[in-house]
Structures are given as structure tokens and as C-alpha cells.
Amino acid sequence: MGIFVLLPLVLPLTAWPIARLAAQRLHPRTATVLLTGVSSVMAVCSTVCLALLMVVGTAQLPGNPLPDGWSDPEVRESVPRHEIAGKAAIPALIAVVASCAHAVLRHHRVRRRAHAALTGLPPTEVAVLPDAQPYAYALPGGPRDRVVVSTAMLTGLGSRERRALFAHERAHLTARHHRHLLLVQLAACANPFLRPLRTAVAYTAERWADEEAARAVGSRRTVARAIGKAALGPRGTPAPTLAGLAATGPLPRRVAALLGPAPAARAWPPVFTTVGLALWTATAGALLSAMFSADSAVTLLLLLHAATRL
């Protein structure tokens, strides 16, 4: 395996440029799908490499429950500085698993509570809650996907702005943005270097819904006004994995983007541009992560097979 087993842990750094440029230069739909895919691949690869390092580190511990052959010198020497890297991987992998489990449990707990709050309301697509705080968000799952909005939010918007709000939330549900948000949340838990991609996807998913709402109501300014009014409320979505019109993030950038021209629908930018080079760099980093983690896994498997005489 050599030093290559460690590279997937740091290759997410290659995605930082595209995380910054995607929101500015790519269509929000393209940026959301691309960044979610890159972060998911890199997170899986770095977790696999942590698991491989943990095998080497666990085999060094006295009284370990693993087969004796797994502490063979050839196995340990397959990882550079195995005494440090192998043992450090044990608490790191435990932290990754615990953090991801906490994120998933919180996501499902928030969704259950949100659905429970709608008990007794008519099973319509839009659920209106009597609340003095203005908020609106998309709530997937349950008997059906629903848009949750407070009476204060509806009161503060005009008729066309309400249409924009509902179109925005329906776009979140149709595109299953909660899945993108959950995947990048888990990726950031698996590797802290992927946090910029999580932040970028939280923004591009909202921009994607903004553009769909603008297309539905036929006015970008109406959507911009709705976002501006919704931003005056103190509450956003109940969890970072649920999307909403006034979700936390750079709201002035969203308004400014809507007041400008519509983004180009081109899926892949030219190579010899800033965003094109950043995109190819991130793609290469994801492919290298997959290649190095797969190669390291196969190599370690062969070494363990030879060491245990299976």
C-alpha cells in the first residue's frame, strides 16, 4: 500500500477550488449534483482508508482479538510509520462512525418531530401551522411530501410571493434536495476537508430551487422579494438537512443572483477556463481517491490472506 493509503485522506483538498467556483460559474443544478457526487466518493474513499489503517493499528495492540497473522511484520510494513498511523486511525474511525450516526439519527429525529407537529391537520400538500414566527420548509417522507409554512410567513407575503414560496419548496421536494444535503453532511462528518463542499451544496440547492421558482412564476424579481421578506424572520429550517426558502446561508447572494441574468444551462464548462480546470482537478482527485483506496484494500486483503494462511 505504501504512502498511497494515506492520500485519500488529503485528496479532498483538490475539491476546494470547485467548491468555491461552482456556485458562481455553474448552473445550480449542475453544481449541486457534481459537488454531492464528488464529496460522497471522497468521503467513502477516506473512510475505507481509515478502516485499512485501523486494521494495521489494531493488530499492534496487545491482546487484540484479530488473528495472530494480522500482526505479521509484512502487514505492518505495508503502511509507512505504521506505529503512528495505524494506532491514530482507531480513534479517528470511531469518531467518524459516531459523527455520521449522530447526523443520521438527528435527521430522522427532526423529521419525525416535524411530522408529529402536523398531526390533526388535513393531509394536504401544504400544511399551515398557526405560528407568530415566519418560516417555511420542505418536509419529505411520511404519508406524503409536504410544504410546511407558518401563518406569519403567509401574512408577510403577497399573492405572487406566496406562489414563489410554494414553487420553491416544491422544487426542493421534486429534486430530493434533502438527500443531497444529508449526503454532504455525512461526507463532512467523514472528512473535515469536505466541509467547504457541504457549505457550497447548501447554497447551490437553494439556488436551484430559486431558479425553478422563478421559472414557475415567470419573474425572478418576485422570487427575490419573497426571499428578502422571508429572511427577516428569525427562524430557518429545523435541521441543516431540510431545505427552505429562508434557509441559513448567504441570502444576499441569492437575491443578487436572482436580480441578475439567469444562469447558463451548460452542464460542463470549457476545460481551459478557471472553473473548467477546477472541475477537472476535483474530478481527478475523486478518481484518484477511488483508485488508491481500492488498490490499498486489495493489497491489504492479499497480505492478510497470506499472513493467516487462509
C-alpha positions in Angstrom: 0.0 0.0 0.0 2.7 2.4 0.9 2.1 6.1 1.1 -0.9 5.8 -1.3 -3.1 4.6 1.5 -2.9 8.0 3.1 -3.6 10.1 0.0 -7.4 9.7 0.0 -7.4 11.4 3.4 -6.0 14.6 1.9 -7.2 14.5 -1.7 -10.4 16.3 -0.8 -8.3 19.4 -0.8 -8.4 19.2 -4.6 -12.1 19.9 -4.5 -11.8 23.2 -2.6 -11.4 25.4 -5.8 -14.5 23.9 -7.5 -16.5 24.2 -4.2 -15.9 28.0 -4.4 -16.3 28.4 -8.1 -19.3 26.1 -8.8 -21.8 28.4 -7.1 -20.6 31.3 -9.2 -19.9 29.7 -12.6 -22.1 26.6 -12.9 -25.8 26.2 -13.1 -27.1 25.5 -9.6 -28.5 22.1 -10.6 -25.2 21.0 -12.1 -23.2 22.3 -9.2 -25.4 20.5 -6.6 -25.2 17.2 -8.3 -21.5 17.5 -9.1 -20.4 18.6 -5.6 -22.6 15.9 -3.9 -21.1 13.2 -6.1 -17.5 14.3 -5.5 -17.9 14.7 -1.8 -19.6 11.3 -1.5 -16.9 9.5 -3.4 -14.1 11.2 -1.5 -15.8 10.5 1.9 -16.3 6.8 1.2 -12.6 6.5 0.0 -11.2 8.3 3.0 -13.3 6.1 5.3 -12.1 3.0 3.6 -8.5 4.1 4.1 -9.1 4.8 7.8 -10.5 1.3 8.1 -7.5 -0.2 6.4 -5.2 1.8 8.7 -7.2 0.7 11.7 -6.7 -3.0 10.8 -2.9 -2.4 10.9 -3.2 -0.4 14.1 -5.5 -2.9 15.9 -3.2 -5.7 15.1 -0.4 -4.0 17.0 -2.4 -3.8 20.3 -1.6 -6.4 22.9 -4.4 -8.9 23.4 -6.2 -7.9 20.2 -8.9 -10.3 19.1 -7.7 -10.4 15.5 -5.8 -13.4 14.0 -2.2 -13.5 15.0 -1.1 -13.4 11.4 -2.5 -9.9 11.1 0.3 -8.5 13.2 2.8 -10.0 10.8 5.8 -7.6 10.2 4.9 -7.6 6.4 1.4 -6.4 7.2 2.7 -3.6 9.5 5.4 -2.6 7.0 2.8 -2.1 4.3 1.9 1.2 5.9 4.6 3.9 6.4 5.0 4.8 10.0 2.5 2.1 10.9 3.1 2.6 14.6 1.6 6.1 14.5 -0.7 5.9 11.5 -2.3 2.6 12.4 -3.0 3.5 16.1 -4.2 7.0 15.2 -6.7 5.6 12.8 -8.5 3.7 15.5 -10.0 6.8 17.4 -10.3 8.6 14.1 -12.6 5.9 12.6 -14.6 5.6 15.8 -15.1 9.4 15.7 -16.2 9.2 12.0 -18.7 6.4 12.7 -20.1 8.2 15.8 -20.4 11.5 14.0 -22.2 10.0 10.9 -24.5 8.0 13.2 -25.4 11.2 15.1 -26.1 13.1 11.9 -28.4 10.4 10.6 -30.2 10.0 13.9 -30.7 13.7 14.2 -32.0 13.9 10.6 -34.6 11.2 11.3 -35.5 12.6 14.7 -36.1 16.1 13.3 -38.3 14.6 10.5 -40.3 12.6 13.0 -40.9 15.6 15.2 -41.8 17.7 12.2 -44.3 15.2 11.0 -45.7 14.8 14.5 -46.3 18.5 14.7 -48.7 18.2 11.7 -50.9 15.6 13.4 -54.5 16.6 13.1 -54.0 18.8 10.1 -55.7 17.9 6.8 -53.4 15.6 4.7 -52.9 18.3 2.0 -49.7 19.1 0.1 -49.4 22.4 2.1 -49.5 22.3 5.9 -50.2 25.7 7.5 -49.2 26.0 11.2 -50.6 28.8 13.4 -47.3 30.4 14.5 -46.2 34.0 15.0 -42.7 33.2 13.7 -42.3 33.3 9.9 -40.9 30.1 8.4 -41.4 27.7 5.5 -39.6 24.5 4.6 -39.9 21.3 2.6 -40.7 18.2 4.6 -40.2 14.9 2.8 -41.4 11.4 3.8 -44.4 10.4 5.9 -47.6 9.6 4.1 -46.7 12.3 1.5 -44.2 15.0 0.9 -45.5 18.3 2.3 -44.6 22.0 2.4 -44.8 23.4 5.9 -45.4 27.1 6.3 -46.5 29.3 9.2 -49.4 31.8 9.2 -46.9 34.6 9.9 -45.0 33.8 6.7 -48.1 33.8 4.6 -49.3 37.0 6.1 -46.0 38.7 5.3 -46.0 37.8 1.6 -48.1 39.0 -1.3 -50.0 36.6 -3.5 -47.3 36.3 -6.2 -44.7 35.9 -3.5 -46.7 33.1 -2.0 -46.7 31.4 -5.3 -42.9 31.8 -5.5 -42.6 30.3 -2.0 -44.7 27.3 -2.8 -42.8 26.8 -6.1 -39.5 27.0 -4.3 -40.5 24.4 -1.7 -42.0 22.1 -4.3 -38.7 22.3 -6.2 -36.9 21.1 -3.1 -39.2 18.1 -2.8 -39.2 17.2 -6.5 -35.4 17.3 -6.7 -35.0 15.5 -3.4 -32.6 18.1 -2.1 -32.8 16.7 1.4 -30.8 13.7 0.1 -28.1 15.9 -1.3 -27.9 17.8 1.9 -27.7 14.7 4.0 -25.0 13.1 1.9 -22.8 16.2 2.1 -23.4 16.4 5.8 -22.2 12.8 6.2 -19.3 13.5 3.9 -18.2 16.4 6.1 -18.5 14.1 9.2 -16.3 11.5 7.5 -13.6 14.0 6.4 -13.4 17.6 7.7 -11.7 18.6 4.5 -15.1 18.2 2.8 -16.8 20.9 4.8 -16.4 23.5 2.1 -18.4 21.3 -0.2 -21.2 20.9 2.3 -21.4 24.7 2.6 -21.4 25.0 -1.2 -24.2 22.4 -1.7 -26.4 24.1 1.0 -26.2 27.2 -1.1 -26.5 25.7 -4.6 -29.5 23.6 -3.6 -31.3 26.8 -2.5 -30.2 28.5 -5.8 -31.5 25.5 -7.7 -34.9 25.9 -6.1 -34.8 29.7 -6.6 -34.4 29.2 -10.3 -37.2 26.6 -10.5 -39.4 29.0 -8.6 -38.5 31.9 -10.9 -39.3 29.7 -13.9 -42.7 28.7 -12.4 -43.9 32.2 -11.5 -42.2 33.9 -14.5 -40.5 36.6 -12.5 -37.0 36.5 -10.9 -37.7 39.7 -9.0 -40.8 38.2 -7.3 -38.7 35.3 -6.0 -36.0 37.8 -4.9 -38.6 39.8 -2.9 -40.0 36.6 -1.3 -36.6 35.6 -0.2 -35.9 39.1 1.1 -39.1 39.1 3.2 -38.6 35.5 4.4 -35.1 36.4 5.5 -36.5 38.9 8.0 -37.8 36.1 10.2 -35.5 34.7 13.0 -36.2 31.0 12.2 -34.9 28.9 9.3 -35.3 25.2 8.7 -35.4 22.8 11.7 -32.3 20.9 10.5 -29.4 21.6 8.0 -30.6 18.5 6.0 -34.0 20.1 5.4 -34.3 22.8 2.8 -36.4 26.0 3.0 -36.9 29.4 1.4 -35.1 31.2 4.2 -32.5 28.5 5.0 -29.4 29.8 6.7 -26.7 30.9 4.3 -25.7 33.8 2.1 -29.2 35.2 1.4 -27.9 38.5 -0.1 -26.0 36.4 -2.7 -29.2 34.5 -3.6 -31.1 37.8 -4.0 -28.3 39.3 -6.1 -28.2 36.2 -8.3 -32.0 36.5 -9.0 -31.7 40.2 -9.8 -29.1 39.3 -12.5 -29.4 37.2 -15.6 -30.5 33.6 -15.5 -27.5 31.1 -15.3 -26.5 29.3 -18.4 -27.7 25.7 -18.6 -24.3 24.4 -19.9 -23.5 21.2 -17.9 -19.8 21.1 -18.4 -17.6 24.3 -18.8 -14.7 24.6 -21.2 -11.5 22.9 -20.0 -9.2 25.9 -20.3 -11.2 28.2 -18.0 -10.8 28.7 -14.3 -13.9 26.8 -13.4 -13.1 24.1 -16.0 -9.6 23.5 -14.5 -11.1 23.4 -11.0 -13.7 21.0 -12.1 -11.2 18.6 -13.8 -9.0 18.9 -10.7 -11.8 17.9 -8.4 -12.8 15.0 -10.7 -9.2 13.8 -10.9 -9.0 13.9 -7.1 -12.1 11.8 -6.7 -10.9 9.3 -9.3 -7.5 9.1 -7.6 -9.1 8.6 -4.2 -11.2 5.7 -5.6 -8.2 4.2 -7.3 -5.8 4.5 -4.3 -8.4 3.2 -1.8 -9.3 0.2 -4.0 -5.7 -0.6 -4.6 -4.9 -0.4 -0.9 -7.8 -2.6 0.0 -6.9 -5.3 -2.4 -3.2 -5.2 -1.4 -4.1 -5.4 2.3 -6.5 -8.2 1.6 -3.8 -10.2 -0.2 -1.3 -9.6 2.6 -3.8 -10.7 5.3 -4.7 -13.8 3.2 -1.0 -14.7 3.0 -0.4 -14.0 6.7 -3.3 -16.0 8.0 -2.7 -18.9 5.6 -6.4 -19.0 4.6 
